[in-house]
Amino acid sequence: METMDTKTFPEIKLFDTRFHKVKVQELIDYLVESVKKPKKTIVENVNIRAMNFAYEKSWYRDFLNNADLVFCDGFGVLLAANLSGYSLDSAHRMTAPDYIEDLALKCEKENVSLFLLAGKPGVVDEAITKLVSIAPNLRIDGHHGYFEKSGKENDLIIEKINNFRPDILYIGFGMPLQERWILDNFNKIEARVFLPLGACLDFYTNSTYRGPEWLTNNGFEWLTRLITEPTRLWDRYIIGNPLFFYRLFKQKIAQKLVANR
């Protein structure tokens, strides 16, 4: 089977930061097929928080723009893209807990191995148990994400990863720590595909409550997270979301002024 090219997927650009118009099955196929490529592959995702980081941090924007594939994991970004003249629908937005089992089944079928590096101690073990229950022949290993991200402890984690030699390495430390860690350790790690996915395993194992489906499926998952963790997340949503749309409308107004000159 030939590997899919990102040229297959149209590019969307907001604030000089690009992502791709891709659907979930296309994403899963791309992840599995990228294992066969002769180079390492980075598959990233964007939500409003990622876009705010990209606006403020040039290294983060470069990380997104240099990633091999970037999918949309946020209704806010989907809305902003449509307001900017692109045509996307809910099928072009996906969040990892919703498709991780489909990815596991595809990996099992194609004999692709998976290493989970995320979550508090115990969360990875629970996630592995759940995934193996539906994909018993899946080659999978993991380690929690609560370790020093440099020095001896970091080196020991990388040694564990390299002993397993995963085809797909899932990293879930949260933005922008997971992206920084990938950049700092990319050349040391023997994995084919790097997949930073934040708190996916916390949601998948129900360690963190996502909220009812009628909220999560309609762009209001952030509201549940804000209610359940207000102290930690208030600035991300109360400040971050309005700031993103303020920047979007400011840019649109500036573009209109230039066009009308």
N, C-alpha and C positions, 0 to 999 in steps of 0.2 A: 504493500500500500504506500502510495506517495504521501509525503508529509504535506500538511496544509501550509499555505503561505499567508502571512498577515495581509498581503495585498488583496486576499479574498474578502477581507472585511473593511468596509469604508471607515475612514478616520473622521472623528469629531474633534474639533478644537475649541477649547474655552481658555481664555487668558494665556495663550501660547502653550497650553498643556493639552496633549492629545490622548484620546482613548479610542477604542474601536467599537463599531456597531456589530455586536456579536450576540448570539443566542446561546442558551445553556448547553444544548447538545453539541453545538459547534465548539464551545469552549472545552468541554470534556474530551471531544475527539482531538482537538489541538493539543491539549495537555499530554494525552497518551501517545500521540504520534510524534510529539517533539522529543520524546525519549530516544527516537531513532536518529535524530540529527547528530552530526559530528561535533556540534558545539553545545555549550551550556545555554539554557533558555531561561529567561525571567518572564513570568506571567504575573502582572500586577492588577490591582483594582482601584477604582476611584469612587469616592463619595464626597460630600461637601467638605469634610475635614481634610481629606487628601488634597482637594482643590485649594483650600485655604493655605495648607502647608506649601503647595507648589507656588502659590502667589507670593509667599513670604520668604521661601528658602530656595535659592537657585539650585542647590545640590539635589533637592528633592524633586524639583521640576525636571532636572536633567535625568534623574532616575526614572521617572515616568516616561519621559520622551525617548529614552534609550531602551526601555523594556521591550521585549519582543511582541507581547500582546498585553493590552490593558482593557479590562472589561468594566462595565458600570455596575456598582453595588450601592446605589443610592437614588431614591426617587427625586431628590433635590437636583442632582446632576442631570437626570433624565429631563426634568422640567426645564432646567436652564438651557439644555441643548435644543429642545423644541422652541423655546423662546428666542433662540439665536438662529432659527431658520432650518434646523435639521429635522428629520422625521424619524422619531423613535417611539416605540410603545413599550408597554410593561414587559414584553418578552425580551427586550434588550437590557433589562435590569435583572441581576441575579445576586443572591447572597449565599455564601458558601454552605451554611447549615442545611439549606434546602436541596443542595445537589451533591453533598459529600458522599451519600450512599450510592448514588448513581455513578459517581467517579470511582468509588471502591469496586463496584461490580464490573465496570469497564476495565479497571486495572487487573482484577482477578482474571477476567476473560483473556486479556492480552499479556498476562504474566508480567505486569509492571509493578515494581515494588514501591512502597510508600513509607516515608518516615515522618512522624508527627513530632514537632518540636514546639510545644506550646502549653499554656495553662498552668494552673497550680498543681502541686504534686497530687496524683490520683486521678486528675481529669483525663490525661492521656490514656491511662490504663482503662478507664471506663469507656472512652471513645473507641479504643482498639477492640475491647470486648463486644461493643455494639456492632462495629463494622465486620468483625470476624463472624458474628452470628448470622449475618446476611451474605457474607462472602468468605466462606470457610477456608478457601485455598488462597486467599489474599496474603501476599508476602508483606508484612507490616511490622514496624518497630517504632519506638518513640522515646521521648524524654520530656520532662516538664520544662517550662520556660523560665523558672525561677533560679537562675544561676548568673554569676558574674560574666558580663559579656566581653571581657578581655582577660588576659592573664592565664594562669594555670587551669582554672576551672573551665574556662572557655575552650582551652586546648583539649581537655579531656572529653568534652562534649563533641567536639569536631572529630576526635579520634573514634568515638563511638559511632558517629554518623558514617565515617569513612570505612569502618569495619563492616558496616551493613551495606554500604555502596547503594543508596537508594536511587531509583529512577526519578521519583518525585519527592522533593523535600518541602513539607509544609511548615512555615514559620509563623508563629502567632504570638508576637510580643506587643502588638499594638503599634500604631503609627506615631512618630516616624522611627522608633527604635528598631523595628524589624528591618526596615529598608537600610538603615545605617549599618546594622549588623551584617546584612548581605553584602554591602559594598566593602566592608572591612575584612570579610572572610571569604569572599567569592572564590578567590584563586586557591584557597586551602581545602575547599570542600569538594569531595568526590560525589556529586549528585548531578543528574542531567537537567532537571527542571526545578527552579526555585519558585515557590508559590507562597508569598506572604498574604495571610488571610485574617489577621487580627484575632478577634475573640470567637472565631468559628466554633472551636471545640467546647467552649463554655456554653454556647447556645445549644449545640448539638447534644450535649450531655445534660442539659437543663440545669447546669450549675449557675447559670445566669438566666433570668426570666426575660424572654423577648416580648411577651405581650400576646393578646389574642390575635388570631389570624386576620380578623376584620380590620385591625389596626396595622399589622405588619404588611398586609397585602395592599394597603392603600396609602403607604408613605408615612405612617405615623408610628413606626417602631421606635423612633427617637423619643416620642412622648412617654412611652413605657419606661425606657431606659432612664429618662430624666426623673421620672417619679420614683423609681426604685433606687437610683444613685444620684440624688440631687447635688450633694456636696462635691462629688468627683466630676460630674458631667455638666454642671450648669453653664460653664463658660463655653463648652463645646457646642451646645445647642442654643442657649439664650443669646449668646454673643455671636458664635460662629455661623449659625444659619442666616440671620439677618445681614451679617457682614458680607457673606458670599453673594447674596442677591443685591445688596447695595453696590458691590463692585461690578456685578453683571450689568445693572441698569446704568451705572456711571459710564461703563465702557460703551454701551449701546447709544447713549446720548452723545458721547464724544465722537463716535463713528458717524452719527447723523449730522453733527455739526460740520465735520470734515467733508462729508458727501454733499452738503448744501452750499459749500463755499464756491 
